[in-house]
Amino acid sequence: MPRAEPQGTAPPDGAPQVLALNPGSTSTKLGLFAGERALFTESVAHADEALAVYRGRAILEQQALRASAVRQALAERGVAATALAAVVGRGGLLRPLASGTYRVDETMLADLRAARRGEHASNLGAFLAAQLAEPAGCPAFIVDPVSVDELEPVARVSGLAGIERESLSHALNTKAVAKRYAREQRRRYDELRLVVAHLGSGISVSAHRDGRMVDVNNSREEGPFSTERSGSVPLLQLVRRVLDAGGSFAEAERLVFREGGLYSYLGTRELREVLARVEAGDEPAWLVLQAMLYQVRKEVGAMAAVLAGRVDAVLLTGGMAHAGAVAAPLAEALAWIAPVHVYPGEDELQALAEGALRVLRGEEAAREYG
């Protein structure tokens, strides 16, 4: 994320300062907010050689590296840690949770250390928030982690006893965009029926009703393929391929989570490169791109069926929604369901800050994880 232009050198009188942190695989994004207004946002890239030290080790071992980088970025801006009213981090692969803002506590940190639901850079968010909140004596929060689970009971049944569908999705951005649309329409989120498609390195398509995300594909292993994830693939063929390669769970996870999607067909995870190849007349690239959009359309249609065809709007968001060659054909193809609105990017730092602010202002109570 490029560094944003500061919107002022000092916060408005009385506006609480909130530091938002979003750790990614190779960078840590941070933003300082005075109320809803961003004073600055920045993406601190971590050098390949620095990250190479941690290859094959638990993601949480990067905590000191990440925290030091954030402190340096704040110091360069002249921001005193003691001035913060709250620090909020992106939530990680926790147990299933209701949507909301959660206070970081020892039970949460213990679950993240155990990493029972997997290793992911977002697992660092709560640790960084707690560490950077300590000097200010302020609360540390997470907001709408990827494990937000509001599935209806019928949506959990997988088709094979002993295996249940899980809700792991881009809940932070999905919920923020749904609420943003509601504000724009001067309606309440809980009275709208929405389908939201987050189009990023993973793709989450969700159905929203009565203020809840009642169904969503688990973007780690279901739904449309993306730049690097396979999405839903023919199951027996996948099992056979994994067994032929040695039969390890790690091999299956690598195939479906890191080496699937556009990467498996075209050797690149960069959508811009794929679009350039399509523009140059590369027919295989064109076919794979069209297949990805085709699968997104199918998933949006499925979620519209979950809502019995009564849909107020379809919302397209995520990094890939910046590309006209992605958003425009999807909007055209889905307009028969409901009006389509495009919210490019993720804006997760803003969503994190807003979640913390709702608690600081008493608009909602902080949820207790433990």
C-alpha positions in Angstrom: 0.0 0.0 0.0 1.5 3.3 -0.9 2.1 5.9 1.8 -0.9 8.2 2.1 -0.7 11.9 2.2 -1.1 13.1 5.8 -4.4 14.9 6.3 -3.1 17.1 9.1 -0.2 17.4 11.4 -2.3 17.2 14.6 -5.5 15.4 15.6 -8.7 17.3 16.1 -9.3 18.3 19.7 -10.8 15.4 21.6 -10.5 12.9 18.8 -9.0 9.7 20.2 -5.9 8.5 18.4 -6.1 4.9 17.3 -3.2 2.9 15.8 -4.3 0.2 13.4 -2.1 -2.7 12.3 -2.5 -5.2 9.5 0.4 -7.8 9.2 0.7 -9.4 5.8 3.1 -12.1 4.5 5.8 -9.7 3.5 4.8 -6.3 5.0 3.0 -4.7 8.0 0.5 -2.1 7.2 -0.2 0.6 9.8 -2.4 3.6 10.1 -2.8 6.3 12.7 -6.3 7.7 13.0 -7.8 10.6 14.8 -11.4 9.6 15.0 -12.3 8.3 11.5 -9.7 10.6 9.9 -6.4 9.0 8.8 -3.4 11.1 9.9 -1.2 8.7 7.9 -1.1 5.2 6.6 2.0 3.3 5.5 3.1 -0.2 4.4 6.4 -1.2 5.9 8.0 -3.8 3.7 10.1 -6.5 5.3 13.2 -7.4 3.4 13.5 -10.9 1.9 16.7 -11.5 3.8 15.1 -10.5 7.1 12.1 -12.9 6.5 14.4 -15.7 5.3 15.6 -16.2 8.9 12.1 -17.3 9.9 11.5 -19.6 7.0 10.1 -22.9 8.3 9.4 -21.4 11.7 6.2 -20.3 13.5 4.9 -17.0 12.2 4.8 -15.6 15.7 8.6 -15.6 15.9 8.4 -12.5 13.6 6.8 -10.4 16.4 10.0 -8.6 17.4 10.9 -7.8 13.8 7.4 -6.4 13.1 7.0 -4.5 16.3 10.4 -2.8 15.8 9.5 -1.7 12.3 6.2 -0.2 13.5 7.9 1.7 16.3 10.5 3.1 13.8 7.7 4.2 11.5 5.9 6.0 14.4 9.1 7.6 15.6 9.9 8.9 12.1 6.4 10.6 12.2 7.0 12.0 15.7 4.2 9.9 17.2 4.5 9.2 20.9 3.2 5.8 21.8 1.8 7.2 25.1 -0.7 9.4 23.1 -2.6 6.4 21.8 -6.2 5.7 23.0 -6.2 2.2 21.5 -4.2 -0.1 19.3 -6.1 -2.5 17.1 -4.7 -5.4 15.0 -6.1 -7.7 12.4 -7.6 -10.8 13.9 -6.1 -14.2 13.0 -7.2 -17.8 12.8 -9.0 -18.0 16.1 -11.9 -20.2 17.1 -15.3 -19.4 15.6 -16.6 -16.0 16.8 -19.5 -13.7 16.4 -18.8 -10.4 14.5 -17.5 -7.6 16.6 -14.6 -5.9 18.4 -12.7 -8.1 20.8 -10.4 -7.2 23.6 -7.0 -9.0 23.4 -6.6 -11.3 26.3 -4.3 -14.1 27.4 -6.8 -16.8 26.2 -6.7 -15.3 22.7 -3.0 -15.1 22.6 -2.7 -18.7 23.8 -5.0 -19.9 21.1 -2.9 -18.1 18.5 0.3 -19.6 19.8 -1.2 -23.1 19.5 -2.2 -22.2 15.8 -4.8 -25.0 15.8 -6.5 -23.5 12.8 -3.3 -22.8 10.9 -0.4 -20.4 10.5 -1.1 -17.1 9.0 0.4 -13.6 9.2 -2.9 -12.3 10.6 -2.1 -14.3 13.8 0.5 -11.6 14.6 -2.1 -8.9 14.8 -3.3 -9.4 18.4 0.3 -9.8 19.6 1.5 -6.6 18.0 -1.6 -4.7 19.3 -0.9 -5.9 22.8 2.8 -5.1 22.7 2.3 -1.6 21.3 -0.6 -0.7 23.6 1.4 -1.5 26.7 3.5 1.7 26.8 0.3 3.8 26.5 -1.6 1.8 29.0 -4.5 1.7 26.5 -6.6 -1.2 25.4 -5.6 -3.6 22.6 -8.3 -5.0 20.3 -9.0 -7.1 17.2 -12.0 -6.6 14.9 -13.9 -9.1 12.8 -11.2 -11.8 12.5 -11.1 -14.2 9.6 -12.9 -16.8 11.9 -16.1 -14.8 12.2 -18.8 -17.5 12.1 -22.4 -16.6 11.7 -23.4 -19.6 9.5 -26.9 -21.0 9.7 -26.9 -24.6 10.9 -28.0 -25.9 7.5 -24.9 -24.2 5.9 -22.5 -26.2 8.1 -23.6 -29.6 6.8 -20.9 -30.7 4.3 -22.2 -33.9 2.9 -19.8 -36.2 4.8 -20.4 -37.0 8.4 -17.6 -35.9 10.7 -16.6 -33.0 8.3 -18.3 -29.7 8.9 -18.1 -26.6 6.7 -16.1 -23.8 8.4 -16.4 -20.1 8.1 -13.0 -18.7 7.3 -13.2 -15.6 5.2 -12.3 -11.9 4.6 -14.8 -10.9 7.3 -13.2 -7.6 8.2 -13.5 -6.1 4.8 -16.7 -7.9 3.9 -18.5 -6.6 7.0 -17.1 -3.1 6.6 -18.2 -2.8 3.0 -21.7 -4.1 3.8 -22.1 -1.5 6.6 -20.6 1.3 4.3 -23.2 0.5 1.7 -26.0 0.6 4.3 -24.8 4.0 5.5 -24.8 5.3 1.9 -28.3 4.1 1.4 -29.4 5.5 4.8 -30.6 2.1 5.9 -29.6 -0.3 8.6 -27.2 -3.1 7.8 -29.5 -5.5 9.6 -32.5 -4.8 7.3 -30.6 -5.4 4.1 -30.1 -8.6 2.1 -26.7 -8.5 0.4 -24.3 -10.6 -1.5 -20.7 -9.5 -1.0 -17.8 -10.8 -3.2 -14.3 -10.1 -1.8 -11.9 -10.5 -4.7 -8.3 -10.8 -3.5 -5.5 -13.4 -3.2 -8.4 -15.5 -1.9 -12.1 -15.0 -2.9 -14.9 -14.9 -0.3 -18.5 -14.7 -1.5 -21.0 -14.2 1.3 -24.7 -13.9 1.9 -25.9 -11.3 4.5 -29.3 -11.2 6.1 -30.6 -9.7 9.3 -27.1 -8.2 10.1 -25.4 -11.6 9.9 -23.2 -13.3 7.3 -25.3 -16.4 7.1 -23.2 -18.3 4.5 -19.8 -17.8 2.9 -17.4 -20.0 1.1 -14.2 -20.9 3.0 -11.7 -19.1 0.8 -8.9 -21.4 1.9 -10.5 -24.5 0.2 -13.9 -23.7 -1.3 -15.5 -21.4 -3.9 -13.9 -19.7 -6.9 -10.2 -20.1 -7.6 -8.1 -16.9 -7.2 -4.6 -15.7 -8.0 -3.0 -18.5 -5.9 -5.8 -20.6 -4.3 -7.5 -23.5 -6.1 -11.0 -23.0 -4.6 -13.3 -26.0 -5.0 -11.6 -28.7 -7.2 -12.8 -32.3 -8.1 -12.2 -34.0 -4.8 -11.1 -37.5 -5.9 -8.6 -36.1 -8.4 -7.1 -34.0 -5.7 -6.8 -36.9 -3.3 -5.2 -39.0 -6.0 -2.7 -36.3 -6.9 -1.7 -35.8 -3.3 -1.3 -39.5 -2.7 0.9 -39.8 -5.8 3.1 -37.0 -4.4 3.7 -38.6 -1.1 0.4 -38.3 0.7 1.1 -35.4 3.2 -1.3 -32.9 4.4 1.4 -30.2 3.8 1.4 -31.1 0.1 -2.4 -30.8 -0.1 -2.3 -27.4 1.7 0.5 -26.1 -0.5 -1.4 -27.1 -3.7 -4.7 -25.6 -2.8 -3.6 -22.6 -0.7 -0.4 -21.3 -2.3 0.1 -22.9 -5.7 -3.4 -23.1 -7.1 -5.5 -20.7 -9.1 -3.9 -18.4 -11.7 -0.4 -19.3 -10.5 -0.9 -23.0 -11.2 -2.0 -22.3 -14.8 0.1 -19.3 -15.7 3.1 -19.2 -13.3 2.3 -15.8 -11.8 0.3 -14.5 -8.9 0.2 -11.0 -10.3 -3.2 -10.1 -11.8 -1.6 -7.2 -13.7 0.7 -9.6 -15.5 -2.2 -11.8 -16.4 -4.2 -8.8 -17.8 -1.2 -7.7 -19.8 -0.9 -11.1 -21.3 -4.6 -11.2 -22.2 -4.2 -7.7 -23.8 -1.3 -9.1 -25.9 -3.5 -11.9 -27.2 -2.4 -14.8 -24.9 -5.4 -17.2 -25.4 -4.5 -19.5 -22.4 -4.4 -16.5 -20.1 -7.7 -15.2 -21.5 -9.4 -18.6 -20.9 -8.1 -18.9 -17.3 -9.2 -15.3 -16.4 -12.6 -15.9 -17.9 -12.9 -19.2 -15.9 -12.1 -17.3 -12.7 -14.8 -14.7 -13.4 -17.2 -17.5 -14.4 -16.7 -19.2 -11.0 -17.3 -15.9 -9.2 -20.6 -15.5 -11.0 -21.6 -19.0 -10.1 -20.8 -18.4 -6.4 -22.7 -15.1 -6.3 -25.6 -16.8 -7.9 -25.5 -19.5 -5.2 -25.5 -16.9 -2.5 -28.4 -15.1 -4.1 -30.3 -18.5 -4.0 -29.4 -18.6 -0.2 -31.3 -15.3 0.1 -34.2 -16.8 -1.9 -33.5 -14.4 -4.8 -34.5 -11.4 -2.7 -31.2 -9.4 -2.9 -31.0 -5.6 -2.3 -27.5 -5.3 -3.8 -24.4 -7.2 -4.9 -21.1 -5.6 -3.7 -17.8 -6.2 -5.3 -14.7 -5.5 -3.3 -11.0 -6.5 -2.7 -7.8 -5.8 -4.6 -8.9 -7.3 -7.9 -12.0 -5.0 -8.0 -9.5 -2.2 -9.0 -9.2 -3.9 -12.4 -11.8 -2.8 -14.9 -11.3 -6.1 -16.8 -12.5 -7.9 -13.6 -15.1 -5.6 -12.1 -16.9 -4.4 -15.3 -17.8 -7.9 -16.8 -18.8 -9.1 -13.3 -21.1 -6.1 -12.8 -22.7 -6.6 -16.2 -23.2 -10.3 -15.7 -24.7 -10.0 -12.2 -26.9 -7.0 -12.7 -29.9 -9.3 -13.2 -29.7 -10.3 -9.6 -29.6 -6.8 -8.1 -27.9 -3.4 -8.5 -24.1 -4.0 -8.4 -21.8 -1.6 -6.5 -18.0 -1.7 -6.6 -15.8 -0.9 -3.7 -12.2 -1.5 -4.9 -9.5 -2.4 -2.4 -9.7 -3.5 1.2 -9.5 -0.4 3.4 -8.9 -2.8 6.3 -7.0 -0.2 8.4 -10.0 2.1 8.3 -12.3 -0.8 9.3 -10.0 -1.8 12.2 -9.9 1.8 13.5 -13.7 2.2 13.2 -14.2 -1.0 15.2 -12.0 0.3 18.0 -13.7 3.7 17.9 -17.2 2.2 18.3 -16.0 0.7 21.6 -14.1 3.8 22.8 -17.3 5.9 22.2 -19.6 3.4 23.9 -21.5 2.6 20.8 -20.9 -1.1 21.4 -19.3 -3.1 24.1 -16.0 -4.9 23.6 -16.5 -8.6 23.3 -14.4 -10.8 25.6 -12.7 -13.7 23.9 -11.8 -15.7 27.0 
